[in-house]
Amino acid sequence: MSSTKDHDPEVIINTYKQMSAECQQTALKINELSQEKDSHRLVIENLSKLEPERKAFRLIGGVLVQRTVGEILPIVQTNYEGIKELISKLEANLATKDKDRNDYKILHGIMSQDEREQRMKSEQRMMSAVKSN
């Protein structure tokens, strides 16, 4: 037996808003990581052109550390691959969350103001077409 809480419009809307916020947070994190991935890609491209013995500097926890290109390049490449993998996982997670959110929206008949207006216009056109026949 479902409780009245399951049918409370306020609870339904708050749950939907929470689901939407989670989707938005995940999308923002993906965007942030994509920018970081692009930065790593640029560093890899530039370091790949240099000889491995050349001095290079890497910022680790706010401390600038001197190494060689040969030492830093594999670390940056590993980080790049890790970021790509994390982005893939977050994208899959986002797709699942977005599907769940849309299913919840359909289940409870939630519509945005634009969707509601579009539906009303569509119904009005249908009524006009029926009247003119």
Summary of the structure (lengths in Angstrom):
residues: 133
radius of gyration: 25.5
end to end distance: 47.3
largest distance: 84.0
contacts: 302
relative contact order: 0.11
helix: 78%
strand: 9%
